[in-house]
Amino acid sequence: MAEVDYVAIMPFLIVLGAAVIGVVIEAFAPRERRFVTQTTLAVLALLGAFVAIIVAVDHQGYTMGITDEASGRKLFALTVDGPALFMQGTIVLMGVLGILTMAERLGGVGPDAFTPSGASTPGSALEAAATRAGALTSEVFPLALFSIAGMMLFPTTNDLIGMFVALEVLSLPLYVLTGLARRRRLLSQEASLKYFLLGSFSSAFFLFGTALLYGYAGSVYFADLSAAIATGPLAMNGLLVPGAFLVFVGLLFKVGAVPFHAWTPDVYQGAPTPVTGFMAAATKAAAFGAILRLAYVGLDTARWEWTNALVVVALLTMVVGSVLSVTQTDMKRLLAYSSIAHAGFILVGVLAFDRKAISAVLFYLVAYGFATIAAFAIVNLVRQNGTEATHLSQWAGLGKRYPVVAGAFAFLMLAFAGIPLTSGFVSKFAVFSAAIGTGGATGTVLAIVGVICSAITVFVYARVIVLMFFSEPPSDTVVVVVPSVGTTFSIAVGTMITLALGVLPSALLDLADRASQFVR
């Protein structure tokens, strides 16, 4: 009989069950009740999952599997430990804010950011008829819940096959959500297709790497893989090194690391802005949780074989993300390259190979995620003639007419730049100090490059702030629409967390430190 600790996996079951119920609601509930029902169900399910995560703290260990009595091998699909629970809690809370921003209606009958007819051709008579009929795309909420369920599963998987399943569960709903933008539909559909095709390639790389590692170790479980590497002959490294690298390719694609980043600016620009914020924050947290488990539990004994490749990736990611962000003229593409640069900074912490580095990475993911959701929520409110005003020239003088919104956005830009008294400063200080302390000469080089790249991004964010507060507005047609309570709450919470983690970071740092021990 399989050993299953249902309390440990209850957070995942709650979210997955709510997603299934959401599909049933979408099929049978009256159209006029779907929006309120779906949003209420999604938020309550995520809050319930967060409570279940707190309860699951006392149920850490292996689950969903068996123990081989003859050999003593633990063949378990999931590992519920400190890093997994920390990442699950982070993803669930960011999911709440993401759902609230997706639910922004701006006076309409359905979510404002999403087309009423996703299957219709942009500008067609069918789409116009759906708009006149009051159609709404409330299926985005169960789709988001399915994606969140995959994200929660991703950092807890204890084998490569389970990790691949989680990767697909979190990715497939995002491919669909990316193509559902109400405005700039062709750009949205193009972004969805690019994301799907490149994501399929990355999944293929992951599976090919899994096959090579199975050929090397005779098992896909992380404990078996680590033991086989420690005792295996050097002659088999022809399978180990390519296999490890290909598996990392599949994971690095999800965080937008260079050279697997080509999808990021196009998808961030084309996707509905609330989806972009949710994807940038939650997907990065889930993917880095999986990278940590693979690097520290599954492939830890082969560290010297694959570390140099990831060092090169980290260097390229920091440099490309920071330098190309300077040339961007679209706000969403600017934040996309900023996201790439931040992925490089987080990789610096991953490559420090120390418990303090794990806690620094966990802290960084929380700080970056909440600031990102708030930033994209603000971008969603800046409009010109009913369409999102994402070109930088349209943001000129915004601070003079809307000082509160522009001030909040400027503060978030300072956090991305790593200015003191923001969460960004504490995050970068934590990962760079961990790299210098335990990463040796390589870690010191990575930290120095990271500081230089951070200085480059300061120019980018400062340019946006100067544009908003010290430039004349091009016209009066650019406005900040009045948001709903949900969007206002998301922006306020994201901004306050960014400030709180910059001024008093010790509580979350201590929590991350206590949660930084993997179960082996």
C-alpha positions in Angstrom: 0.0 0.0 0.0 1.2 3.5 -0.8 1.9 5.8 2.1 0.0 9.1 1.7 0.0 11.9 4.3 -3.2 13.7 3.2 -2.6 16.6 5.6 0.8 17.2 3.9 -0.7 17.3 0.4 -4.0 19.0 1.4 -3.0 22.5 0.1 -2.5 21.1 -3.4 -5.7 19.1 -3.2 -7.7 22.2 -2.2 -6.4 24.2 -5.1 -6.8 21.4 -7.6 -10.3 20.6 -6.3 -11.4 24.2 -6.6 -10.1 24.3 -10.2 -12.2 21.3 -11.0 -15.3 22.8 -9.3 -14.6 26.0 -11.3 -14.9 24.0 -14.6 -18.2 22.6 -13.4 -19.4 26.1 -12.6 -18.4 27.3 -16.0 -20.4 24.6 -17.6 -23.6 24.9 -15.6 -23.9 28.2 -13.7 -25.9 31.0 -15.2 -23.8 33.5 -17.1 -24.6 36.5 -14.9 -23.4 34.6 -11.8 -20.2 33.1 -13.1 -17.9 36.0 -12.5 -18.7 36.5 -8.8 -18.9 32.8 -8.1 -15.5 32.0 -9.9 -13.6 34.9 -8.2 -15.0 34.1 -4.8 -14.2 30.4 -5.2 -10.7 31.1 -6.4 -9.8 33.5 -3.5 -11.4 31.3 -0.8 -9.6 28.2 -2.1 -6.2 29.9 -2.1 -6.7 31.3 1.4 -7.8 27.9 2.5 -4.8 26.3 0.9 -2.6 28.8 2.8 -4.1 27.7 6.1 -3.5 24.1 5.1 0.1 24.9 4.4 0.5 26.2 8.0 -1.0 23.0 9.3 1.2 20.9 7.0 4.4 22.3 8.7 4.0 19.5 11.3 3.7 16.9 8.6 7.0 17.2 6.8 8.7 14.3 5.1 8.2 11.9 2.1 4.7 11.1 0.9 2.8 9.5 -1.9 4.9 6.4 -2.4 6.3 3.2 -0.8 9.5 2.1 1.0 11.2 -0.9 -0.5 11.7 -3.2 2.4 14.5 -5.2 0.7 16.7 -2.3 -0.1 15.4 0.5 2.1 14.9 2.8 -0.9 12.2 5.4 -0.5 10.2 5.6 -3.7 8.1 8.6 -2.9 6.7 11.1 -5.5 6.6 14.1 -3.2 8.7 15.6 -0.5 7.0 18.1 1.8 9.8 20.0 3.6 10.7 23.6 4.5 11.6 24.9 1.1 8.6 23.3 -0.5 6.1 24.7 2.1 7.7 28.1 1.9 7.4 28.2 -1.9 3.8 26.9 -1.7 2.8 29.6 0.7 4.5 32.2 -1.4 2.8 31.0 -4.6 -0.6 30.8 -2.9 -0.4 34.4 -1.6 0.8 35.8 -4.9 -2.0 33.8 -6.5 -4.5 35.7 -4.4 -3.2 39.0 -5.6 -3.0 37.7 -9.2 -6.6 36.6 -9.1 -7.7 39.9 -7.8 -5.9 41.8 -10.6 -7.4 39.4 -13.2 -10.8 40.1 -11.8 -10.6 43.9 -12.6 -13.8 44.8 -14.5 -13.6 48.6 -14.8 -17.3 48.8 -14.9 -17.8 46.0 -17.4 -19.6 42.6 -17.0 -16.4 40.5 -17.1 -12.7 40.8 -16.6 -11.6 43.9 -18.5 -8.3 42.4 -19.6 -9.7 39.4 -21.3 -11.6 39.0 -24.6 -15.2 37.9 -24.4 -14.6 35.3 -27.2 -11.2 33.7 -27.1 -11.9 31.4 -30.1 -12.9 34.2 -32.4 -10.8 36.1 -34.9 -9.7 39.6 -33.6 -12.1 42.2 -35.0 -14.5 39.7 -36.5 -18.3 39.8 -36.4 -18.3 36.9 -34.0 -16.2 38.8 -31.5 -18.4 41.9 -31.8 -21.5 39.7 -31.3 -20.0 38.2 -28.2 -19.3 41.7 -26.8 -22.9 42.9 -27.5 -24.3 39.7 -25.9 -22.3 40.5 -22.7 -20.1 37.4 -22.9 -17.3 37.1 -20.4 -14.2 35.0 -20.0 -14.7 33.7 -16.5 -12.9 30.5 -17.4 -9.6 32.3 -16.7 -10.1 31.7 -13.0 -10.1 27.9 -13.0 -7.3 28.0 -15.6 -5.3 30.1 -13.1 -6.1 27.7 -10.3 -4.9 24.7 -12.4 -1.7 26.6 -13.1 -1.2 27.4 -9.4 -1.8 23.8 -8.5 1.1 22.8 -10.9 3.2 25.5 -9.4 2.6 24.1 -5.9 3.5 20.7 -7.1 6.7 21.8 -8.9 9.0 22.4 -5.9 7.7 19.3 -4.0 8.4 16.7 -6.6 10.9 14.0 -5.7 11.5 12.6 -9.1 12.1 13.8 -12.7 8.8 12.4 -14.1 6.7 14.1 -11.4 8.6 17.3 -12.1 7.8 17.1 -15.8 4.1 16.5 -15.0 4.1 19.6 -12.7 5.9 21.6 -15.4 3.2 20.8 -17.9 0.3 21.4 -15.5 1.5 24.9 -14.6 2.5 25.7 -18.2 -0.5 24.7 -20.3 -3.0 27.0 -18.7 -0.5 29.9 -19.1 -0.3 29.2 -22.8 -4.1 29.7 -23.0 -4.2 32.7 -20.7 -1.5 34.5 -22.8 -3.7 34.4 -25.9 -6.9 35.9 -24.3 -6.1 39.6 -24.2 -9.1 41.8 -25.1 -7.0 44.4 -26.8 -4.0 43.9 -29.2 -5.5 40.5 -29.9 -3.1 39.6 -32.7 -0.1 40.4 -30.5 -1.6 38.3 -27.8 -2.3 35.3 -30.0 1.3 35.6 -31.4 2.7 35.7 -27.9 0.6 32.6 -27.0 1.9 30.7 -30.0 5.5 31.6 -29.3 5.2 30.6 -25.7 3.6 27.3 -26.6 6.1 26.4 -29.3 9.2 27.4 -27.3 7.7 25.8 -24.2 7.2 22.6 -26.1 10.8 22.6 -27.2 12.0 23.2 -23.6 9.7 20.3 -22.4 11.3 18.1 -25.0 14.8 19.0 -23.8 13.7 18.2 -20.2 12.4 14.8 -21.2 15.5 14.0 -23.3 17.6 14.9 -20.3 15.4 12.7 -18.0 16.0 9.8 -20.4 19.8 10.3 -20.3 19.8 10.5 -16.5 17.6 7.4 -16.2 20.1 5.6 -18.4 22.9 6.7 -16.1 21.3 6.0 -12.7 18.6 3.4 -13.6 16.1 5.6 -11.6 14.4 8.9 -11.9 14.2 9.5 -8.1 16.5 12.2 -6.8 17.9 10.1 -3.9 18.8 7.3 -6.3 20.3 9.7 -8.8 22.5 11.4 -6.1 23.7 8.0 -4.8 24.5 6.7 -8.4 26.5 9.8 -9.1 28.5 9.3 -5.9 29.4 5.7 -6.7 29.1 5.6 -10.5 32.0 5.1 -12.9 33.5 8.1 -14.8 32.9 6.3 -18.0 29.2 7.0 -17.7 29.6 10.8 -17.5 28.8 10.8 -21.2 25.2 10.4 -20.1 25.3 12.3 -16.8 26.6 15.7 -18.0 24.3 16.1 -21.1 21.4 14.8 -19.1 21.9 17.2 -16.3 22.3 20.1 -18.6 19.2 19.3 -20.7 17.0 19.0 -17.6 18.3 22.3 -16.4 17.4 23.8 -19.8 13.8 22.9 -19.3 13.8 24.6 -15.9 15.9 27.6 -16.9 13.4 28.3 -19.8 10.6 28.9 -17.2 12.7 31.6 -15.4 13.7 33.3 -18.6 17.4 32.7 -18.2 19.7 33.5 -21.2 20.0 31.9 -23.8 16.5 30.5 -23.1 14.9 33.8 -22.7 13.7 34.7 -26.3 10.0 34.2 -25.4 10.0 36.5 -22.4 9.7 40.0 -23.8 7.2 39.0 -26.5 5.0 37.0 -24.1 5.2 39.7 -21.4 4.2 42.3 -23.9 1.4 40.3 -25.6 -0.2 38.6 -22.7 -3.0 40.3 -20.7 -1.2 42.5 -18.2 -2.6 40.9 -15.1 -1.5 37.5 -16.5 1.9 38.9 -17.1 2.3 40.0 -13.5 1.0 36.7 -12.2 3.3 34.7 -14.5 6.4 36.8 -13.8 6.0 36.4 -10.1 4.5 32.9 -9.4 6.1 31.0 -12.3 9.6 32.3 -11.3 9.0 31.2 -7.7 7.9 27.7 -8.7 10.6 27.2 -11.2 13.4 28.3 -8.8 11.9 26.1 -6.1 12.3 23.1 -8.6 15.8 24.3 -9.5 16.9 24.4 -5.9 15.6 20.8 -5.3 17.3 19.4 -8.4 20.6 21.2 -7.7 20.7 20.5 -3.9 19.1 17.1 -3.7 19.2 15.3 -7.0 22.4 16.5 -8.7 24.3 17.7 -5.7 27.0 15.0 -5.9 27.7 16.0 -9.5 28.1 19.7 -8.7 31.5 20.1 -10.2 30.3 18.6 -13.5 27.5 21.1 -14.3 28.3 24.2 -12.2 30.4 25.9 -14.8 27.6 25.8 -17.4 25.2 27.4 -15.0 27.8 30.0 -14.0 28.0 31.0 -17.7 24.2 31.1 -17.9 24.0 33.3 -14.8 26.6 35.8 -16.2 24.8 36.0 -19.6 21.4 36.4 -17.9 22.5 39.3 -15.7 24.4 41.1 -18.5 21.8 40.6 -21.3 18.8 41.4 -19.0 20.4 44.6 -17.7 21.9 45.9 -20.9 18.9 45.3 -23.2 16.6 46.8 -20.7 18.3 50.1 -21.4 17.1 50.0 -25.1 13.4 49.3 -24.4 10.7 51.8 -25.2 7.7 49.7 -24.0 7.0 49.4 -20.3 6.0 45.7 -20.4 9.1 44.8 -22.4 11.3 46.8 -20.0 9.9 44.9 -17.1 10.4 41.7 -19.1 14.2 42.3 -19.5 14.2 43.4 -15.8 12.8 40.0 -15.0 15.5 38.3 -17.0 18.2 40.3 -15.0 16.6 39.3 -11.7 16.6 35.7 -12.8 20.4 36.0 -13.2 20.7 37.6 -9.7 18.7 34.7 -8.2 20.9 32.2 -10.0 23.9 33.8 -8.2 22.3 32.7 -4.9 21.5 29.2 -6.2 25.2 28.7 -7.2 26.5 29.6 -3.8 25.6 26.1 -2.5 24.9 26.9 1.1 22.0 26.9 3.4 22.2 30.7 3.8 22.1 30.9 0.0 18.9 28.9 0.0 17.3 31.3 2.5 18.5 34.3 0.4 16.9 32.8 -2.7 13.6 32.2 -0.9 13.6 35.8 0.4 14.4 37.2 -3.0 11.5 35.3 -4.7 9.0 36.7 -2.1 10.3 40.3 -2.5 10.5 40.2 -6.3 7.1 38.5 -6.7 4.9 40.9 -4.7 6.6 44.0 -6.2 6.1 42.6 -9.7 2.4 41.9 -9.3 1.9 45.4 -7.9 3.9 47.0 -10.8 2.0 45.2 -13.5 -1.3 46.0 -11.8 -0.4 49.7 -12.1 0.6 49.3 -15.7 -2.9 47.8 -16.3 -4.5 51.1 -15.1 -2.6 53.5 -17.4 -4.8 54.0 -20.5 -5.1 56.1 -23.6 -8.4 56.0 -25.5 -9.4 52.8 -23.7 -6.1 50.9 -24.5 -3.2 50.3 -22.2 -0.6 53.0 -22.6 2.6 51.0 -22.4 4.9 53.1 -24.5 7.3 55.1 -22.3 6.4 58.4 -24.0 2.9 57.9 -22.8 4.0 57.9 -19.2 5.6 61.4 -19.4 4.2 63.7 -16.8 2.1 61.0 -15.1 3.4 61.9 -11.7 2.1 65.5 -12.0 -1.5 64.4 -12.7 -1.6 61.2 -10.7 1.0 61.6 -7.9 -0.2 58.7 -5.8 -0.2 56.0 -8.5 3.1 57.3 -10.0 4.7 57.5 -6.6 3.8 53.9 -5.9 5.2 52.8 -9.3 8.4 54.9 -8.7 8.8 53.2 -5.3 8.5 49.7 -7.0 11.1 50.8 -9.6 13.5 51.7 -6.8 12.9 48.3 -5.3 13.8 46.6 -8.6 16.9 48.8 -8.7 17.9 47.6 -5.2 17.9 51.0 -3.5 18.1 50.8 0.3 15.0 50.7 2.4 13.3 48.5 -0.2 13.0 44.8 -0.4 15.2 44.8 -3.5 18.2 46.0 -1.6 17.9 43.4 1.1 17.3 40.7 -1.6 20.4 41.5 -3.6 22.5 42.0 -0.5 21.5 38.6 0.7 22.3 36.7 -2.5 25.5 38.5 -3.2 26.8 38.2 0.3 26.0 34.4 0.2 27.9 34.1 -3.1 30.9 35.9 -1.7 30.9 34.0 1.6 30.6 30.4 0.3 30.9 30.6 -3.5 34.7 31.1 -3.5 36.3 32.9 -6.4 33.5 32.1 -8.8 30.9 33.4 -6.4 32.9 36.6 -5.9 33.0 37.2 -9.7 29.3 36.5 -10.0 28.6 39.0 -7.2 30.8 41.7 -8.7 29.1 41.3 -12.1 25.7 41.3 -10.4 26.5 44.6 -8.7 27.7 46.2 -12.0 24.5 45.0 -13.7 22.4 46.3 -10.9 24.0 49.7 -11.4 23.1 49.5 -15.1 19.5 48.8 -14.2 19.4 51.8 -11.9 19.7 54.0 -14.9 16.7 52.3 -16.5 14.4 52.7 -13.5 15.6 56.2 -12.8 14.8 57.2 -16.4 11.2 56.0 -15.8 10.9 58.0 -12.6 12.4 61.2 -14.3 10.0 60.7 -17.2 7.0 60.5 -14.8 7.8 63.4 -12.5 10.1 65.8 -14.5 8.6 65.7 -18.0 5.7 67.4 -19.6 2.7 65.2 -20.5 2.3 64.7 -24.2 -1.5 65.0 -24.0 -4.5 64.8 -21.6 -5.7 61.6 -23.2 -3.5 59.4 -21.0 -5.3 58.7 -17.8 -5.2 56.3 -14.8 -8.5 54.6 -14.6 -10.1 54.2 -11.2 -9.5 50.5 -10.1 -11.7 48.2 -8.2 -11.2 47.3 -4.6 -9.4 44.1 -5.6 -6.8 45.8 -7.7 -6.3 48.6 -5.2 -5.8 45.9 -2.5 -3.2 44.1 -4.7 -1.2 47.3 -5.4 -1.4 48.4 -1.7 -0.3 45.0 -0.4 2.5 44.6 -2.9 3.8 48.1 -2.2 3.6 47.7 1.6 5.3 44.4 1.5 8.1 45.9 -0.6 8.5 48.6 2.0 8.2 46.3 5.0 10.8 43.9 3.8 13.2 46.8 3.1 12.8 48.3 6.6 12.2 45.2 8.7 13.3 42.2 6.8 14.5 40.1 9.8 11.2 38.2 10.3 11.0 36.9 6.8 14.8 36.2 6.7 14.5 34.2 9.9 11.5 32.3 8.5 13.4 31.6 5.2 16.4 30.4 7.2 14.3 28.0 9.2 12.7 26.7 6.0 15.9 26.2 4.1 16.6 22.6 5.0 15.8 20.0 2.4 14.5 16.5 3.5 16.9 13.9 2.0 
